[in-house]
C-alpha cells in the first residue's frame, strides 16, 4: 500500500509540490512541504485569535479543495463577520449566486452593505441592485433611493434608475413617483444621445417624453425609430392625427431602409397594399380582395 502511494504519482509525472499560494488538501497524494505546513499552522493560530486577515488567507488556501470547502467557508464567514472587506464582498457574491452555499439574497445584501459601509461603492451598487430585484417593497424603496448618487459612477445605475422613474403605472415603483422628464434625461445621457432600440422601457419613456413635432424632427433627420413610431401613428390614427396609409408606409419603408428590426419584420409580415389593383380585383369577383 505504501509502495503504491508513491509509485503511481511518479509514474504519471504528476507529483505535486505545494507553495505558499497552493491549496494543499487531503485529496493531494503527497504531504505538503514543511514550510507550507508551518505557514498554515501560523495562520491557523492567528485565525483562532480572531485575526481576520489570517482567516481570509486560510479561506484562499483551502477553497480549491473539495474536502476542505466547509473549513474554507467557515474561515470566510469569520473574516467577513470580523470586518474584512474582501471577505465581505466574496461572501456576498457567493450568497447572491448560491456558490457552495444556499442562495440567500437578503444575506447577500447584508454583506454587500457591510462592505459598502467601508467605502466600497461597487458593493453598495450591487447590494442595491439585488434589493431592487429581490427585496420587499420597503427594501426596494430604500435601495432605489441610493441610485441617484450612484449614477455618476456606474452607467448601468443610470439605466436602471431611469427605467424606474419612467415605469408606466400611475404610482411609480414602490412609492417612487414617476418622472418621465428625469427618466428621459438619464436614459439619453447614459447613451450619449442615443438609446437602445430593443429596450421597450427606453422606447416608451422616450416617446412619452417627446411631442409629435419632436418625433417628426427626428424622423426627418434619419432616426429609424422615430420613423417607425410615425408609421404606427399614421396607420391607426393617433395623437389627434387621422389615419394616412400612404404616409404610414412611407415612414415604414424609411425605417426598414435604416435597418430597424421592427420595421423589417413589419414590412415582411404586412407588405404594402396596392389599393387600385385591389379594387379592380374586387370588382372582378375576387373574394379575397373583397375581404
C-alpha positions in Angstrom: 0.0 0.0 0.0 2.8 2.4 1.0 4.6 1.5 -2.2 1.6 2.3 -4.4 1.2 5.6 -2.6 4.5 6.9 -4.1 4.8 4.9 -7.3 1.6 6.0 -9.1 2.2 9.8 -9.0 5.8 9.3 -10.0 4.8 7.1 -12.9 2.4 9.8 -14.1 4.9 12.5 -13.7 2.4 14.4 -11.6 3.9 14.5 -8.2 2.7 17.9 -7.0 4.6 20.4 -4.8 2.7 23.0 -2.8 3.9 26.5 -2.5 2.5 29.3 -0.3 -0.2 30.0 -2.8 -1.4 26.5 -3.3 -4.3 24.7 -1.7 -2.7 21.6 -0.2 -5.6 19.4 0.9 -6.3 15.7 1.7 -7.0 15.0 -1.9 -3.3 15.5 -2.8 -1.3 12.2 -2.8 1.7 13.9 -1.2 2.4 15.6 2.1 2.8 19.4 1.7 6.4 20.7 2.2 7.3 21.6 5.7 7.4 25.4 5.1 3.8 25.3 3.9 2.7 23.3 6.9 4.5 25.9 9.2 2.8 28.8 7.4 -0.6 27.2 7.6 0.0 26.5 11.3 0.9 30.1 12.0 -2.2 31.3 10.1 -4.5 29.0 12.0 -3.0 30.2 15.3 -3.7 33.8 14.2 -7.1 32.9 12.9 -8.0 31.3 16.3 -7.2 34.7 17.9 -9.7 36.4 15.6 -7.2 38.0 13.2 -9.4 38.5 10.0 -6.5 38.7 7.6 -5.3 35.2 8.7 -8.9 33.9 8.4 -9.2 35.2 4.8 -5.8 33.8 3.8 -6.9 30.4 5.1 -10.1 30.6 3.1 -8.0 31.3 0.0 -5.7 28.4 0.9 -8.5 25.8 1.4 -11.1 27.0 -1.1 -9.8 24.9 -4.0 -10.0 21.7 -2.1 -13.4 19.9 -2.3 -12.9 18.1 1.0 -12.0 21.4 2.8 -14.8 23.6 1.5 -16.6 23.6 4.8 -13.4 24.7 6.6 -12.8 27.3 3.9 -16.3 28.7 4.2 -16.0 28.8 8.0 -12.9 30.9 7.7 -14.5 33.2 5.1 -17.6 33.8 7.3 -15.4 34.5 10.3 -13.4 37.0 8.4 -16.4 38.7 6.9 -18.1 39.0 10.3 -14.9 40.3 11.7 -14.9 43.2 9.2 -12.6 42.0 6.5 -13.6 43.9 3.4 -12.6 41.4 0.7 -14.2 38.6 2.7 -17.5 40.5 2.9 -17.5 41.1 -0.9 -16.5 37.5 -1.6 -19.1 36.0 0.7 -21.8 38.3 -0.7 -21.1 37.2 -4.2 -21.3 33.5 -3.2 -24.6 34.2 -1.4 -26.0 36.0 -4.4 -25.4 33.1 -6.9 -25.5 30.2 -4.5 -21.9 29.2 -4.9 -21.1 26.5 -2.3 -23.8 28.0 -0.1 -27.6 28.2 -0.2 -28.6 31.2 -2.3 -29.8 34.0 0.0 -30.4 37.4 -1.5 -31.1 39.1 1.8 -27.8 37.9 3.3 -26.0 38.9 0.2 -27.5 42.4 0.5 -26.4 42.4 4.2 -22.7 41.6 3.4 -22.6 43.9 0.4 -23.9 46.5 2.8 -21.1 45.9 5.3 -18.5 46.3 2.5 -20.3 49.4 1.3 -20.0 50.8 4.8 -16.3 50.5 4.5 -16.3 52.7 1.4 -16.7 50.0 -1.4 -19.0 51.8 -3.8 -19.3 48.9 -6.2 -20.5 46.8 -3.3 -23.1 49.4 -2.5 -24.4 49.3 -6.1 -24.5 45.5 -6.2 -26.4 45.4 -2.9 -28.9 48.0 -4.0 -29.4 46.1 -7.3 -30.1 42.8 -5.6 -32.6 44.6 -3.2 -34.4 46.2 -6.2 -34.8 42.9 -7.9 -35.5 40.6 -5.0 -36.3 42.7 -1.9 -39.5 43.6 -0.1 -41.3 46.8 -1.2 -39.6 48.7 1.6 -36.2 47.3 0.8 -36.7 48.2 -2.8 -37.7 51.7 -1.9 -34.6 52.1 0.3 -32.4 50.7 -2.4 -33.8 52.9 -5.1 -33.0 55.9 -3.0 -29.3 55.1 -3.3 -29.4 55.1 -7.1 -29.3 58.8 -7.8 -25.9 59.1 -6.0 -24.5 56.1 -7.9 -25.5 57.3 -11.4 -22.3 59.4 -11.7 -20.2 56.3 -11.3 -22.0 53.4 -13.0 -23.6 53.6 -16.4 -25.8 50.6 -15.5 -27.1 52.5 -12.5 -28.1 55.4 -14.8 -30.1 53.0 -17.0 -31.8 51.3 -14.0 -32.7 54.5 -12.3 -34.0 56.0 -15.5 -36.2 52.9 -16.1 -37.5 53.1 -12.5 -38.5 56.7 -12.8 -40.2 56.0 -16.2 -42.3 53.0 -15.2 -45.6 53.3 -16.9 -48.0 52.7 -14.0 -49.8 55.5 -12.1 -47.9 55.1 -8.9 -44.3 54.7 -10.0 -42.3 51.9 -8.4 -43.0 51.0 -4.8 -43.9 54.6 -3.9 -41.3 56.3 -6.1 -43.2 58.8 -8.2 -43.0 58.5 -12.0 -40.8 61.2 -13.5 -40.7 61.0 -17.3 -38.6 64.1 -17.7 -35.9 62.8 -15.4 -36.1 59.3 -16.8 -35.6 60.7 -20.3 -32.6 62.8 -19.2 -30.9 59.8 -17.6 -31.5 57.4 -20.4 -30.4 59.8 -23.1 -27.3 60.9 -21.2 -26.3 57.3 -20.5 -26.4 56.5 -24.2 -24.5 59.6 -25.3 -27.5 60.9 -27.2 -28.8 57.5 -28.4 -30.9 54.8 -27.0 -31.4 51.0 -27.1 -33.8 50.3 -29.9 -34.6 46.9 -28.4 -35.4 48.1 -24.9 -39.1 48.6 -24.6 -38.9 50.6 -21.4 -36.5 53.0 -23.1 -38.6 53.3 -26.2 -41.8 54.1 -24.2 -40.1 56.6 -22.0 -38.6 58.5 -24.9 -41.9 58.6 -26.8 -43.9 59.6 -23.7 -41.5 62.5 -23.3 -41.4 63.6 -26.9 -44.1 65.6 -28.6 -45.2 64.8 -32.2 -43.0 67.7 -33.6 -40.0 66.2 -31.7 -40.7 62.8 -33.3 -41.2 64.2 -36.8 -38.0 66.2 -36.5 -36.0 63.1 -35.5 -37.6 61.1 -38.3 -36.6 63.8 -40.9 -33.1 63.6 -39.5 -33.0 59.9 -40.3 -33.9 58.4 -36.9 -35.3 55.0 -37.8 -37.1 54.5 -34.5 -38.9 57.8 -34.9 -39.8 56.9 -38.4 -41.3 53.6 -37.2 -43.2 55.5 -34.4 -44.8 57.7 -37.1 -45.7 54.6 -39.1 -47.7 53.4 -36.1 -49.3 56.8 -35.5 -50.4 57.2 -39.1 -51.5 53.6 -39.5 -54.1 53.8 -36.8 -54.6 57.5 -36.5 -53.4 58.6 -33.1 -52.3 61.7 -31.1 -55.0 63.8 -32.9 -53.9 62.7 -36.4 -56.2 60.9 -38.9 -55.0 57.6 -40.3 -53.0 58.0 -43.5 -51.8 54.8 -45.1 -49.6 56.5 -47.7 -47.7 58.4 -45.0 -47.6 55.4 -42.8 -45.9 53.2 -45.4 -43.5 55.9 -46.4 -42.2 56.1 -42.9 -42.1 52.3 -42.6 -40.0 52.0 -45.7 -37.6 54.6 -44.4 -37.3 52.8 -41.1 -36.7 49.5 -42.8 -34.1 51.0 -45.1 -32.4 52.2 -42.0 -32.2 48.6 -40.8 -34.6 48.9 -37.8 -35.5 45.3 -36.9 -39.1 46.1 -36.0 -39.6 47.8 -39.4 -38.0 45.0 -41.3 -40.3 42.5 -39.6 -43.4 44.6 -40.2 -42.6 45.1 -43.8 -42.2 41.4 -44.3 -45.4 40.4 -42.4 -47.6 43.2 -43.8 -46.5 44.2 -47.3 -47.9 47.5 -48.6 -51.3 47.3 -50.3 -51.8 48.5 -53.9 -55.3 49.8 -53.5 -56.1 50.5 -57.2 -55.3 47.0 -58.3 -57.0 45.5 -55.2 -60.2 47.4 -56.1 -60.0 46.2 -59.7 -59.7 42.6 -58.5 -62.7 43.1 -56.1 -64.8 44.4 -59.0 -63.9 41.2 -61.0 -65.2 39.0 -58.2 -62.0 38.2 -56.3 -63.4 37.3 -52.9 -60.0 37.6 -51.1 -59.7 41.1 -52.5 -63.2 41.9 -51.5 -62.4 40.7 -47.9 
